[in-house]
Amino acid sequence: MEVLTLLPQPFTASQARSVLGTSRRVVIPLLEYLDGHGHTVRVDAATRRMRPR
């Protein structure tokens, strides 16, 4: 999550994939997990943002 806070907000799954150095197959379930636990919020179909702490 700390790495994702360094991205410009809102960010795309592609940006998250690049900064985390992983594949889309891995980053999509990770982002869905973070959405479900309230760490990220979907802005629209393509972008998310970190929820303020």
mmCIF entry with sequence, helices, sheets and N, C-alpha, C, O atoms, coordinates in Angstrom:
data_MODEL
# 
_entry.id   MODEL 
# 
_entity.id                         1 
_entity.type                       polymer 
_entity.pdbx_number_of_molecules   1 
# 
_entity_poly.entity_id                      1 
_entity_poly.type                           'polypeptide(L)' 
_entity_poly.nstd_linkage                   no 
_entity_poly.nstd_monomer                   no 
_entity_poly.pdbx_seq_one_letter_code       MEVLTLLPQPFTASQARSVLGTSRRVVIPLLEYLDGHGHTVRVDAATRRMRPR 
_entity_poly.pdbx_seq_one_letter_code_can   MEVLTLLPQPFTASQARSVLGTSRRVVIPLLEYLDGHGHTVRVDAATRRMRPR 
_entity_poly.pdbx_strand_id                 A 
# 
loop_
_entity_poly_seq.entity_id 
_entity_poly_seq.num 
_entity_poly_seq.mon_id 
_entity_poly_seq.hetero 
1 1  MET n 
1 2  GLU n 
1 3  VAL n 
1 4  LEU n 
1 5  THR n 
1 6  LEU n 
1 7  LEU n 
1 8  PRO n 
1 9  GLN n 
1 10 PRO n 
1 11 PHE n 
1 12 THR n 
1 13 ALA n 
1 14 SER n 
1 15 GLN n 
1 16 ALA n 
1 17 ARG n 
1 18 SER n 
1 19 VAL n 
1 20 LEU n 
1 21 GLY n 
1 22 THR n 
1 23 SER n 
1 24 ARG n 
1 25 ARG n 
1 26 VAL n 
1 27 VAL n 
1 28 ILE n 
1 29 PRO n 
1 30 LEU n 
1 31 LEU n 
1 32 GLU n 
1 33 TYR n 
1 34 LEU n 
1 35 ASP n 
1 36 GLY n 
1 37 HIS n 
1 38 GLY n 
1 39 HIS n 
1 40 THR n 
1 41 VAL n 
1 42 ARG n 
1 43 VAL n 
1 44 ASP n 
1 45 ALA n 
1 46 ALA n 
1 47 THR n 
1 48 ARG n 
1 49 ARG n 
1 50 MET n 
1 51 ARG n 
1 52 PRO n 
1 53 ARG n 
# 
_struct_asym.id          A 
_struct_asym.entity_id   1 
# 
loop_
_struct_conf.conf_type_id 
_struct_conf.id 
_struct_conf.pdbx_PDB_helix_id 
_struct_conf.beg_label_comp_id 
_struct_conf.beg_label_asym_id 
_struct_conf.beg_label_seq_id 
_struct_conf.pdbx_beg_PDB_ins_code 
_struct_conf.end_label_comp_id 
_struct_conf.end_label_asym_id 
_struct_conf.end_label_seq_id 
_struct_conf.pdbx_end_PDB_ins_code 
_struct_conf.beg_auth_comp_id 
_struct_conf.beg_auth_asym_id 
_struct_conf.beg_auth_seq_id 
_struct_conf.end_auth_comp_id 
_struct_conf.end_auth_asym_id 
_struct_conf.end_auth_seq_id 
_struct_conf.pdbx_PDB_helix_class 
_struct_conf.details 
_struct_conf.pdbx_PDB_helix_length 
HELX_P HELX_P1 AA1 GLU A 2  ? THR A 5  ? GLU A 2  THR A 5  1 ? 4  
HELX_P HELX_P2 AA2 ALA A 13 ? LEU A 20 ? ALA A 13 LEU A 20 1 ? 8  
HELX_P HELX_P3 AA3 ARG A 24 ? GLY A 36 ? ARG A 24 GLY A 36 1 ? 13 
# 
_struct_conf_type.id          HELX_P 
_struct_conf_type.criteria    ? 
_struct_conf_type.reference   ? 
# 
_struct_sheet.id               AA1 
_struct_sheet.type             ? 
_struct_sheet.number_strands   3 
_struct_sheet.details          ? 
# 
loop_
_struct_sheet_order.sheet_id 
_struct_sheet_order.range_id_1 
_struct_sheet_order.range_id_2 
_struct_sheet_order.offset 
_struct_sheet_order.sense 
AA1 1 2 ? anti-parallel 
AA1 2 3 ? anti-parallel 
# 
loop_
_struct_sheet_range.sheet_id 
_struct_sheet_range.id 
_struct_sheet_range.beg_label_comp_id 
_struct_sheet_range.beg_label_asym_id 
_struct_sheet_range.beg_label_seq_id 
_struct_sheet_range.pdbx_beg_PDB_ins_code 
_struct_sheet_range.end_label_comp_id 
_struct_sheet_range.end_label_asym_id 
_struct_sheet_range.end_label_seq_id 
_struct_sheet_range.pdbx_end_PDB_ins_code 
_struct_sheet_range.beg_auth_comp_id 
_struct_sheet_range.beg_auth_asym_id 
_struct_sheet_range.beg_auth_seq_id 
_struct_sheet_range.end_auth_comp_id 
_struct_sheet_range.end_auth_asym_id 
_struct_sheet_range.end_auth_seq_id 
AA1 1 PHE A 11 ? THR A 12 ? PHE A 11 THR A 12 
AA1 2 THR A 47 ? MET A 50 ? THR A 47 MET A 50 
AA1 3 THR A 40 ? ARG A 42 ? THR A 40 ARG A 42 
# 
loop_
_atom_site.group_PDB 
_atom_site.id 
_atom_site.type_symbol 
_atom_site.label_atom_id 
_atom_site.label_alt_id 
_atom_site.label_comp_id 
_atom_site.label_asym_id 
_atom_site.label_entity_id 
_atom_site.label_seq_id 
_atom_site.pdbx_PDB_ins_code 
_atom_site.Cartn_x 
_atom_site.Cartn_y 
_atom_site.Cartn_z 
_atom_site.occupancy 
_atom_site.B_iso_or_equiv 
_atom_site.pdbx_formal_charge 
_atom_site.auth_seq_id 
_atom_site.auth_comp_id 
_atom_site.auth_asym_id 
_atom_site.auth_atom_id 
_atom_site.pdbx_PDB_model_num 
ATOM 1   N N  . MET A 1 1  ? 0.821   -1.186  0.000   1.00 0.00 ? 1  MET A N  1 
ATOM 2   C CA . MET A 1 1  ? 0.000   0.000   0.000   1.00 0.00 ? 1  MET A CA 1 
ATOM 3   C C  . MET A 1 1  ? 0.869   1.255   0.000   1.00 0.00 ? 1  MET A C  1 
ATOM 4   O O  . MET A 1 1  ? 0.514   2.260   -0.616  1.00 0.00 ? 1  MET A O  1 
ATOM 5   N N  . GLU A 1 2  ? 1.998   1.195   0.687   1.00 0.00 ? 2  GLU A N  1 
ATOM 6   C CA . GLU A 1 2  ? 2.871   2.366   0.721   1.00 0.00 ? 2  GLU A CA 1 
ATOM 7   C C  . GLU A 1 2  ? 3.342   2.751   -0.675  1.00 0.00 ? 2  GLU A C  1 
ATOM 8   O O  . GLU A 1 2  ? 3.430   3.934   -1.003  1.00 0.00 ? 2  GLU A O  1 
ATOM 9   N N  . VAL A 1 3  ? 3.640   1.759   -1.486  1.00 0.00 ? 3  VAL A N  1 
ATOM 10  C CA . VAL A 1 3  ? 4.108   2.029   -2.851  1.00 0.00 ? 3  VAL A CA 1 
ATOM 11  C C  . VAL A 1 3  ? 2.989   2.669   -3.665  1.00 0.00 ? 3  VAL A C  1 
ATOM 12  O O  . VAL A 1 3  ? 3.242   3.571   -4.463  1.00 0.00 ? 3  VAL A O  1 
ATOM 13  N N  . LEU A 1 4  ? 1.764   2.215   -3.473  1.00 0.00 ? 4  LEU A N  1 
ATOM 14  C CA . LEU A 1 4  ? 0.640   2.764   -4.228  1.00 0.00 ? 4  LEU A CA 1 
ATOM 15  C C  . LEU A 1 4  ? 0.358   4.223   -3.850  1.00 0.00 ? 4  LEU A C  1 
ATOM 16  O O  . LEU A 1 4  ? -0.159  4.980   -4.672  1.00 0.00 ? 4  LEU A O  1 
ATOM 17  N N  . THR A 1 5  ? 0.684   4.619   -2.639  1.00 0.00 ? 5  THR A N  1 
ATOM 18  C CA . THR A 1 5  ? 0.475   6.017   -2.255  1.00 0.00 ? 5  THR A CA 1 
ATOM 19  C C  . THR A 1 5  ? 1.428   6.955   -2.983  1.00 0.00 ? 5  THR A C  1 
ATOM 20  O O  . THR A 1 5  ? 1.180   8.159   -3.049  1.00 0.00 ? 5  THR A O  1 
ATOM 21  N N  . LEU A 1 6  ? 2.515   6.419   -3.529  1.00 0.00 ? 6  LEU A N  1 
ATOM 22  C CA . LEU A 1 6  ? 3.470   7.243   -4.269  1.00 0.00 ? 6  LEU A CA 1 
ATOM 23  C C  . LEU A 1 6  ? 2.986   7.577   -5.676  1.00 0.00 ? 6  LEU A C  1 
ATOM 24  O O  . LEU A 1 6  ? 3.496   8.500   -6.310  1.00 0.00 ? 6  LEU A O  1 
ATOM 25  N N  . LEU A 1 7  ? 1.997   6.821   -6.163  1.00 0.00 ? 7  LEU A N  1 
ATOM 26  C CA . LEU A 1 7  ? 1.465   7.070   -7.503  1.00 0.00 ? 7  LEU A CA 1 
ATOM 27  C C  . LEU A 1 7  ? 0.616   8.331   -7.513  1.00 0.00 ? 7  LEU A C  1 
ATOM 28  O O  . LEU A 1 7  ? 0.031   8.695   -6.492  1.00 0.00 ? 7  LEU A O  1 
ATOM 29  N N  . PRO A 1 8  ? 0.544   9.013   -8.678  1.00 0.00 ? 8  PRO A N  1 
ATOM 30  C CA . PRO A 1 8  ? -0.388  10.137  -8.775  1.00 0.00 ? 8  PRO A CA 1 
ATOM 31  C C  . PRO A 1 8  ? -1.806  9.598   -8.578  1.00 0.00 ? 8  PRO A C  1 
ATOM 32  O O  . PRO A 1 8  ? -2.158  8.542   -9.104  1.00 0.00 ? 8  PRO A O  1 
ATOM 33  N N  . GLN A 1 9  ? -2.594  10.317  -7.833  1.00 0.00 ? 9  GLN A N  1 
ATOM 34  C CA . GLN A 1 9  ? -3.956  9.877   -7.536  1.00 0.00 ? 9  GLN A CA 1 
ATOM 35  C C  . GLN A 1 9  ? -4.937  10.594  -8.444  1.00 0.00 ? 9  GLN A C  1 
ATOM 36  O O  . GLN A 1 9  ? -4.784  11.802  -8.627  1.00 0.00 ? 9  GLN A O  1 
ATOM 37  N N  . PRO A 1 10 ? -5.918  9.949   -9.018  1.00 0.00 ? 10 PRO A N  1 
ATOM 38  C CA . PRO A 1 10 ? -6.140  8.513   -9.018  1.00 0.00 ? 10 PRO A CA 1 
ATOM 39  C C  . PRO A 1 10 ? -5.165  7.805   -9.949  1.00 0.00 ? 10 PRO A C  1 
ATOM 40  O O  . PRO A 1 10 ? -4.526  8.442   -10.786 1.00 0.00 ? 10 PRO A O  1 
ATOM 41  N N  . PHE A 1 11 ? -5.052  6.482   -9.802  1.00 0.00 ? 11 PHE A N  1 
ATOM 42  C CA . PHE A 1 11 ? -4.123  5.702   -10.605 1.00 0.00 ? 11 PHE A CA 1 
ATOM 43  C C  . PHE A 1 11 ? -4.851  4.565   -11.311 1.00 0.00 ? 11 PHE A C  1 
ATOM 44  O O  . PHE A 1 11 ? -5.938  4.151   -10.906 1.00 0.00 ? 11 PHE A O  1 
ATOM 45  N N  . THR A 1 12 ? -4.232  4.075   -12.365 1.00 0.00 ? 12 THR A N  1 
ATOM 46  C CA . THR A 1 12 ? -4.806  2.963   -13.119 1.00 0.00 ? 12 THR A CA 1 
ATOM 47  C C  . THR A 1 12 ? -4.170  1.650   -12.676 1.00 0.00 ? 12 THR A C  1 
ATOM 48  O O  . THR A 1 12 ? -3.129  1.638   -12.020 1.00 0.00 ? 12 THR A O  1 
ATOM 49  N N  . ALA A 1 13 ? -4.805  0.564   -13.041 1.00 0.00 ? 13 ALA A N  1 
ATOM 50  C CA . ALA A 1 13 ? -4.244  -0.750  -12.751 1.00 0.00 ? 13 ALA A CA 1 
ATOM 51  C C  . ALA A 1 13 ? -2.891  -0.911  -13.443 1.00 0.00 ? 13 ALA A C  1 
ATOM 52  O O  . ALA A 1 13 ? -1.987  -1.551  -12.906 1.00 0.00 ? 13 ALA A O  1 
ATOM 53  N N  . SER A 1 14 ? -2.755  -0.338  -14.618 1.00 0.00 ? 14 SER A N  1 
ATOM 54  C CA . SER A 1 14 ? -1.489  -0.416  -15.344 1.00 0.00 ? 14 SER A CA 1 
ATOM 55  C C  . SER A 1 14 ? -0.369  0.297   -14.585 1.00 0.00 ? 14 SER A C  1 
ATOM 56  O O  . SER A 1 14 ? 0.756   -0.200  -14.531 1.00 0.00 ? 14 SER A O  1 
ATOM 57  N N  . GLN A 1 15 ? -0.667  1.444   -14.007 1.00 0.00 ? 15 GLN A N  1 
ATOM 58  C CA . GLN A 1 15 ? 0.337   2.153   -13.216 1.00 0.00 ? 15 GLN A CA 1 
ATOM 59  C C  . GLN A 1 15 ? 0.710   1.339   -11.977 1.00 0.00 ? 15 GLN A C  1 
ATOM 60  O O  . GLN A 1 15 ? 1.886   1.250   -11.623 1.00 0.00 ? 15 GLN A O  1 
ATOM 61  N N  . ALA A 1 16 ? -0.277  0.753   -11.327 1.00 0.00 ? 16 ALA A N  1 
ATOM 62  C CA . ALA A 1 16 ? -0.013  -0.080  -10.150 1.00 0.00 ? 16 ALA A CA 1 
ATOM 63  C C  . ALA A 1 16 ? 0.834   -1.286  -10.539 1.00 0.00 ? 16 ALA A C  1 
ATOM 64  O O  . ALA A 1 16 ? 1.770   -1.650  -9.827  1.00 0.00 ? 16 ALA A O  1 
ATOM 65  N N  . ARG A 1 17 ? 0.504   -1.905  -11.670 1.00 0.00 ? 17 ARG A N  1 
ATOM 66  C CA . ARG A 1 17 ? 1.257   -3.060  -12.153 1.00 0.00 ? 17 ARG A CA 1 
ATOM 67  C C  . ARG A 1 17 ? 2.717   -2.681  -12.378 1.00 0.00 ? 17 ARG A C  1 
ATOM 68  O O  . ARG A 1 17 ? 3.621   -3.418  -11.985 1.00 0.00 ? 17 ARG A O  1 
ATOM 69  N N  . SER A 1 18 ? 2.941   -1.557  -12.996 1.00 0.00 ? 18 SER A N  1 
ATOM 70  C CA . SER A 1 18 ? 4.308   -1.128  -13.291 1.00 0.00 ? 18 SER A CA 1 
ATOM 71  C C  . SER A 1 18 ? 5.108   -0.854  -12.025 1.00 0.00 ? 18 SER A C  1 
ATOM 72  O O  . SER A 1 18 ? 6.239   -1.321  -11.890 1.00 0.00 ? 18 SER A O  1 
ATOM 73  N N  . VAL A 1 19 ? 4.530   -0.104  -11.105 1.00 0.00 ? 19 VAL A N  1 
ATOM 74  C CA . VAL A 1 19 ? 5.265   0.261   -9.895  1.00 0.00 ? 19 VAL A CA 1 
ATOM 75  C C  . VAL A 1 19 ? 5.500   -0.952  -8.992  1.00 0.00 ? 19 VAL A C  1 
ATOM 76  O O  . VAL A 1 19 ? 6.504   -1.002  -8.282  1.00 0.00 ? 19 VAL A O  1 
ATOM 77  N N  . LEU A 1 20 ? 4.595   -1.921  -9.010  1.00 0.00 ? 20 LEU A N  1 
ATOM 78  C CA . LEU A 1 20 ? 4.766   -3.119  -8.199  1.00 0.00 ? 20 LEU A CA 1 
ATOM 79  C C  . LEU A 1 20 ? 5.604   -4.189  -8.893  1.00 0.00 ? 20 LEU A C  1 
ATOM 80  O O  . LEU A 1 20 ? 6.030   -5.157  -8.264  1.00 0.00 ? 20 LEU A O  1 
ATOM 81  N N  . GLY A 1 21 ? 5.838   -4.009  -10.192 1.00 0.00 ? 21 GLY A N  1 
ATOM 82  C CA . GLY A 1 21 ? 6.666   -4.956  -10.931 1.00 0.00 ? 21 GLY A CA 1 
ATOM 83  C C  . GLY A 1 21 ? 6.034   -6.326  -11.053 1.00 0.00 ? 21 GLY A C  1 
ATOM 84  O O  . GLY A 1 21 ? 6.713   -7.342  -10.900 1.00 0.00 ? 21 GLY A O  1 
ATOM 85  N N  . THR A 1 22 ? 4.743   -6.363  -11.327 1.00 0.00 ? 22 THR A N  1 
ATOM 86  C CA . THR A 1 22 ? 4.039   -7.626  -11.429 1.00 0.00 ? 22 THR A CA 1 
ATOM 87  C C  . THR A 1 22 ? 3.150   -7.633  -12.667 1.00 0.00 ? 22 THR A C  1 
ATOM 88  O O  . THR A 1 22 ? 3.149   -6.682  -13.449 1.00 0.00 ? 22 THR A O  1 
ATOM 89  N N  . SER A 1 23 ? 2.407   -8.696  -12.833 1.00 0.00 ? 23 SER A N  1 
ATOM 90  C CA . SER A 1 23 ? 1.542   -8.829  -14.002 1.00 0.00 ? 23 SER A CA 1 
ATOM 91  C C  . SER A 1 23 ? 0.135   -8.323  -13.702 1.00 0.00 ? 23 SER A C  1 
ATOM 92  O O  . SER A 1 23 ? -0.248  -8.153  -12.545 1.00 0.00 ? 23 SER A O  1 
ATOM 93  N N  . ARG A 1 24 ? -0.612  -8.090  -14.751 1.00 0.00 ? 24 ARG A N  1 
ATOM 94  C CA . ARG A 1 24 ? -2.016  -7.681  -14.596 1.00 0.00 ? 24 ARG A CA 1 
ATOM 95  C C  . ARG A 1 24 ? -2.806  -8.784  -13.895 1.00 0.00 ? 24 ARG A C  1 
ATOM 96  O O  . ARG A 1 24 ? -3.721  -8.503  -13.122 1.00 0.00 ? 24 ARG A O  1 
ATOM 97  N N  . ARG A 1 25 ? -2.451  -10.031 -14.165 1.00 0.00 ? 25 ARG A N  1 
ATOM 98  C CA . ARG A 1 25 ? -3.129  -11.174 -13.552 1.00 0.00 ? 25 ARG A CA 1 
ATOM 99  C C  . ARG A 1 25 ? -3.022  -11.132 -12.032 1.00 0.00 ? 25 ARG A C  1 
ATOM 100 O O  . ARG A 1 25 ? -3.920  -11.604 -11.334 1.00 0.00 ? 25 ARG A O  1 
ATOM 101 N N  . VAL A 1 26 ? -1.937  -10.573 -11.517 1.00 0.00 ? 26 VAL A N  1 
ATOM 102 C CA . VAL A 1 26 ? -1.729  -10.478 -10.075 1.00 0.00 ? 26 VAL A CA 1 
ATOM 103 C C  . VAL A 1 26 ? -2.298  -9.177  -9.519  1.00 0.00 ? 26 VAL A C  1 
ATOM 104 O O  . VAL A 1 26 ? -2.888  -9.176  -8.439  1.00 0.00 ? 26 VAL A O  1 
ATOM 105 N N  . VAL A 1 27 ? -2.131  -8.072  -10.238 1.00 0.00 ? 27 VAL A N  1 
ATOM 106 C CA . VAL A 1 27 ? -2.501  -6.771  -9.676  1.00 0.00 ? 27 VAL A CA 1 
ATOM 107 C C  . VAL A 1 27 ? -4.017  -6.578  -9.589  1.00 0.00 ? 27 VAL A C  1 
ATOM 108 O O  . VAL A 1 27 ? -4.485  -5.914  -8.665  1.00 0.00 ? 27 VAL A O  1 
ATOM 109 N N  . ILE A 1 28 ? -4.786  -7.125  -10.501 1.00 0.00 ? 28 ILE A N  1 
ATOM 110 C CA . ILE A 1 28 ? -6.246  -6.948  -10.453 1.00 0.00 ? 28 ILE A CA 1 
ATOM 111 C C  . ILE A 1 28 ? -6.830  -7.580  -9.185  1.00 0.00 ? 28 ILE A C  1 
ATOM 112 O O  . ILE A 1 28 ? -7.569  -6.897  -8.477  1.00 0.00 ? 28 ILE A O  1 
ATOM 113 N N  . PRO A 1 29 ? -6.540  -8.844  -8.859  1.00 0.00 ? 29 PRO A N  1 
ATOM 114 C CA . PRO A 1 29 ? -7.062  -9.387  -7.598  1.00 0.00 ? 29 PRO A CA 1 
ATOM 115 C C  . PRO A 1 29 ? -6.551  -8.625  -6.364  1.00 0.00 ? 29 PRO A C  1 
ATOM 116 O O  . PRO A 1 29 ? -7.279  -8.476  -5.382  1.00 0.00 ? 29 PRO A O  1 
ATOM 117 N N  . LEU A 1 30 ? -5.304  -8.147  -6.415  1.00 0.00 ? 30 LEU A N  1 
ATOM 118 C CA . LEU A 1 30 ? -4.773  -7.369  -5.301  1.00 0.00 ? 30 LEU A CA 1 
ATOM 119 C C  . LEU A 1 30 ? -5.584  -6.089  -5.116  1.00 0.00 ? 30 LEU A C  1 
ATOM 120 O O  . LEU A 1 30 ? -5.970  -5.763  -3.993  1.00 0.00 ? 30 LEU A O  1 
ATOM 121 N N  . LEU A 1 31 ? -5.847  -5.365  -6.195  1.00 0.00 ? 31 LEU A N  1 
ATOM 122 C CA . LEU A 1 31 ? -6.619  -4.131  -6.098  1.00 0.00 ? 31 LEU A CA 1 
ATOM 123 C C  . LEU A 1 31 ? -8.051  -4.406  -5.648  1.00 0.00 ? 31 LEU A C  1 
ATOM 124 O O  . LEU A 1 31 ? -8.618  -3.621  -4.888  1.00 0.00 ? 31 LEU A O  1 
ATOM 125 N N  . GLU A 1 32 ? -8.635  -5.497  -6.100  1.00 0.00 ? 32 GLU A N  1 
ATOM 126 C CA . GLU A 1 32 ? -9.973  -5.864  -5.651  1.00 0.00 ? 32 GLU A CA 1 
ATOM 127 C C  . GLU A 1 32 ? -9.982  -6.159  -4.150  1.00 0.00 ? 32 GLU A C  1 
ATOM 128 O O  . GLU A 1 32 ? -10.923 -5.793  -3.445  1.00 0.00 ? 32 GLU A O  1 
ATOM 129 N N  . TYR A 1 33 ? -8.940  -6.815  -3.673  1.00 0.00 ? 33 TYR A N  1 
ATOM 130 C CA . TYR A 1 33 ? -8.802  -7.085  -2.244  1.00 0.00 ? 33 TYR A CA 1 
ATOM 131 C C  . TYR A 1 33 ? -8.709  -5.767  -1.466  1.00 0.00 ? 33 TYR A C  1 
ATOM 132 O O  . TYR A 1 33 ? -9.385  -5.584  -0.454  1.00 0.00 ? 33 TYR A O  1 
ATOM 133 N N  . LEU A 1 34 ? -7.859  -4.851  -1.953  1.00 0.00 ? 34 LEU A N  1 
ATOM 134 C CA . LEU A 1 34 ? -7.706  -3.562  -1.281  1.00 0.00 ? 34 LEU A CA 1 
ATOM 135 C C  . LEU A 1 34 ? -9.002  -2.760  -1.316  1.00 0.00 ? 34 LEU A C  1 
ATOM 136 O O  . LEU A 1 34 ? -9.329  -2.070  -0.351  1.00 0.00 ? 34 LEU A O  1 
ATOM 137 N N  . ASP A 1 35 ? -9.749  -2.844  -2.430  1.00 0.00 ? 35 ASP A N  1 
ATOM 138 C CA . ASP A 1 35 ? -11.068 -2.195  -2.510  1.00 0.00 ? 35 ASP A CA 1 
ATOM 139 C C  . ASP A 1 35 ? -11.994 -2.755  -1.441  1.00 0.00 ? 35 ASP A C  1 
ATOM 140 O O  . ASP A 1 35 ? -12.650 -2.002  -0.722  1.00 0.00 ? 35 ASP A O  1 
ATOM 141 N N  . GLY A 1 36 ? -12.043 -4.063  -1.340  1.00 0.00 ? 36 GLY A N  1 
ATOM 142 C CA . GLY A 1 36 ? -12.938 -4.735  -0.408  1.00 0.00 ? 36 GLY A CA 1 
ATOM 143 C C  . GLY A 1 36 ? -12.635 -4.451  1.051   1.00 0.00 ? 36 GLY A C  1 
ATOM 144 O O  . GLY A 1 36 ? -13.529 -4.494  1.896   1.00 0.00 ? 36 GLY A O  1 
ATOM 145 N N  . HIS A 1 37 ? -11.378 -4.160  1.349   1.00 0.00 ? 37 HIS A N  1 
ATOM 146 C CA . HIS A 1 37 ? -10.986 -3.877  2.724   1.00 0.00 ? 37 HIS A CA 1 
ATOM 147 C C  . HIS A 1 37 ? -10.892 -2.381  3.008   1.00 0.00 ? 37 HIS A C  1 
ATOM 148 O O  . HIS A 1 37 ? -10.423 -1.976  4.072   1.00 0.00 ? 37 HIS A O  1 
ATOM 149 N N  . GLY A 1 38 ? -11.337 -1.561  2.054   1.00 0.00 ? 38 GLY A N  1 
ATOM 150 C CA . GLY A 1 38 ? -11.414 -0.121  2.280   1.00 0.00 ? 38 GLY A CA 1 
ATOM 151 C C  . GLY A 1 38 ? -10.124 0.647   2.160   1.00 0.00 ? 38 GLY A C  1 
ATOM 152 O O  . GLY A 1 38 ? -10.060 1.802   2.582   1.00 0.00 ? 38 GLY A O  1 
ATOM 153 N N  . HIS A 1 39 ? -9.086  0.044   1.594   1.00 0.00 ? 39 HIS A N  1 
ATOM 154 C CA . HIS A 1 39 ? -7.810  0.747   1.444   1.00 0.00 ? 39 HIS A CA 1 
ATOM 155 C C  . HIS A 1 39 ? -7.771  1.579   0.168   1.00 0.00 ? 39 HIS A C  1 
ATOM 156 O O  . HIS A 1 39 ? -7.101  2.610   0.110   1.00 0.00 ? 39 HIS A O  1 
ATOM 157 N N  . THR A 1 40 ? -8.495  1.124   -0.857  1.00 0.00 ? 40 THR A N  1 
ATOM 158 C CA . THR A 1 40 ? -8.600  1.862   -2.111  1.00 0.00 ? 40 THR A CA 1 
ATOM 159 C C  . THR A 1 40 ? -10.073 2.040   -2.442  1.00 0.00 ? 40 THR A C  1 
ATOM 160 O O  . THR A 1 40 ? -10.934 1.322   -1.933  1.00 0.00 ? 40 THR A O  1 
ATOM 161 N N  . VAL A 1 41 ? -10.345 3.017   -3.311  1.00 0.00 ? 41 VAL A N  1 
ATOM 162 C CA . VAL A 1 41 ? -11.704 3.312   -3.752  1.00 0.00 ? 41 VAL A CA 1 
ATOM 163 C C  . VAL A 1 41 ? -11.698 3.402   -5.260  1.00 0.00 ? 41 VAL A C  1 
ATOM 164 O O  . VAL A 1 41 ? -10.848 4.073   -5.843  1.00 0.00 ? 41 VAL A O  1 
ATOM 165 N N  . ARG A 1 42 ? -12.647 2.726   -5.898  1.00 0.00 ? 42 ARG A N  1 
ATOM 166 C CA . ARG A 1 42 ? -12.779 2.850   -7.357  1.00 0.00 ? 42 ARG A CA 1 
ATOM 167 C C  . ARG A 1 42 ? -13.372 4.199   -7.679  1.00 0.00 ? 42 ARG A C  1 
ATOM 168 O O  . ARG A 1 42 ? -14.428 4.560   -7.158  1.00 0.00 ? 42 ARG A O  1 
ATOM 169 N N  . VAL A 1 43 ? -12.697 4.950   -8.538  1.00 0.00 ? 43 VAL A N  1 
ATOM 170 C CA . VAL A 1 43 ? -13.187 6.250   -8.970  1.00 0.00 ? 43 VAL A CA 1 
ATOM 171 C C  . VAL A 1 43 ? -14.133 6.064   -10.149 1.00 0.00 ? 43 VAL A C  1 
ATOM 172 O O  . VAL A 1 43 ? -15.220 6.639   -10.187 1.00 0.00 ? 43 VAL A O  1 
ATOM 173 N N  . ASP A 1 44 ? -13.705 5.256   -11.101 1.00 0.00 ? 44 ASP A N  1 
ATOM 174 C CA . ASP A 1 44 ? -14.528 4.896   -12.260 1.00 0.00 ? 44 ASP A CA 1 
ATOM 175 C C  . ASP A 1 44 ? -14.062 3.527   -12.738 1.00 0.00 ? 44 ASP A C  1 
ATOM 176 O O  . ASP A 1 44 ? -13.354 2.824   -12.017 1.00 0.00 ? 44 ASP A O  1 
ATOM 177 N N  . ALA A 1 45 ? -14.447 3.156   -13.919 1.00 0.00 ? 45 ALA A N  1 
ATOM 178 C CA . ALA A 1 45 ? -14.114 1.816   -14.420 1.00 0.00 ? 45 ALA A CA 1 
ATOM 179 C C  . ALA A 1 45 ? -12.612 1.603   -14.599 1.00 0.00 ? 45 ALA A C  1 
ATOM 180 O O  . ALA A 1 45 ? -12.150 0.462   -14.624 1.00 0.00 ? 45 ALA A O  1 
ATOM 181 N N  . ALA A 1 46 ? -11.854 2.674   -14.722 1.00 0.00 ? 46 ALA A N  1 
ATOM 182 C CA . ALA A 1 46 ? -10.430 2.521   -15.033 1.00 0.00 ? 46 ALA A CA 1 
ATOM 183 C C  . ALA A 1 46 ? -9.485  2.974   -13.923 1.00 0.00 ? 46 ALA A C  1 
ATOM 184 O O  . ALA A 1 46 ? -8.299  2.647   -13.961 1.00 0.00 ? 46 ALA A O  1 
ATOM 185 N N  . THR A 1 47 ? -9.980  3.714   -12.943 1.00 0.00 ? 47 THR A N  1 
ATOM 186 C CA . THR A 1 47 ? -9.056  4.282   -11.950 1.00 0.00 ? 47 THR A CA 1 
ATOM 187 C C  . THR A 1 47 ? -9.507  4.022   -10.513 1.00 0.00 ? 47 THR A C  1 
ATOM 188 O O  . THR A 1 47 ? -10.681 3.792   -10.218 1.00 0.00 ? 47 THR A O  1 
ATOM 189 N N  . ARG A 1 48 ? -8.516  4.071   -9.651  1.00 0.00 ? 48 ARG A N  1 
ATOM 190 C CA . ARG A 1 48 ? -8.719  3.933   -8.205  1.00 0.00 ? 48 ARG A CA 1 
ATOM 191 C C  . ARG A 1 48 ? -7.898  5.008   -7.520  1.00 0.00 ? 48 ARG A C  1 
ATOM 192 O O  . ARG A 1 48 ? -7.004  5.610   -8.115  1.00 0.00 ? 48 ARG A O  1 
ATOM 193 N N  . ARG A 1 49 ? -8.219  5.232   -6.262  1.00 0.00 ? 49 ARG A N  1 
ATOM 194 C CA . ARG A 1 49 ? -7.398  6.132   -5.449  1.00 0.00 ? 49 ARG A CA 1 
ATOM 195 C C  . ARG A 1 49 ? -7.261  5.508   -4.073  1.00 0.00 ? 49 ARG A C  1 
ATOM 196 O O  . ARG A 1 49 ? -8.095  4.705   -3.654  1.00 0.00 ? 49 ARG A O  1 
ATOM 197 N N  . MET A 1 50 ? -6.213  5.882   -3.383  1.00 0.00 ? 50 MET A N  1 
ATOM 198 C CA . MET A 1 50 ? -6.017  5.418   -2.014  1.00 0.00 ? 50 MET A CA 1 
ATOM 199 C C  . MET A 1 50 ? -7.007  6.166   -1.131  1.00 0.00 ? 50 MET A C  1 
ATOM 200 O O  . MET A 1 50 ? -7.253  7.357   -1.322  1.00 0.00 ? 50 MET A O  1 
ATOM 201 N N  . ARG A 1 51 ? -7.571  5.450   -0.162  1.00 0.00 ? 51 ARG A N  1 
ATOM 202 C CA . ARG A 1 51 ? -8.469  6.092   0.805   1.00 0.00 ? 51 ARG A CA 1 
ATOM 203 C C  . ARG A 1 51 ? -7.589  6.803   1.820   1.00 0.00 ? 51 ARG A C  1 
ATOM 204 O O  . ARG A 1 51 ? -6.606  6.233   2.292   1.00 0.00 ? 51 ARG A O  1 
ATOM 205 N N  . PRO A 1 52 ? -7.930  8.045   2.161   1.00 0.00 ? 52 PRO A N  1 
ATOM 206 C CA . PRO A 1 52 ? -7.113  8.763   3.165   1.00 0.00 ? 52 PRO A CA 1 
ATOM 207 C C  . PRO A 1 52 ? -7.104  8.017   4.491   1.00 0.00 ? 52 PRO A C  1 
ATOM 208 O O  . PRO A 1 52 ? -8.111  7.430   4.887   1.00 0.00 ? 52 PRO A O  1 
ATOM 209 N N  . ARG A 1 53 ? -5.984  8.041   5.163   1.00 0.00 ? 53 ARG A N  1 
ATOM 210 C CA . ARG A 1 53 ? -5.871  7.360   6.464   1.00 0.00 ? 53 ARG A CA 1 
ATOM 211 C C  . ARG A 1 53 ? -6.417  8.206   7.563   1.00 0.00 ? 53 ARG A C  1 
ATOM 212 O O  . ARG A 1 53 ? -6.404  7.795   8.723   1.00 0.00 ? 53 ARG A O  1 
# 
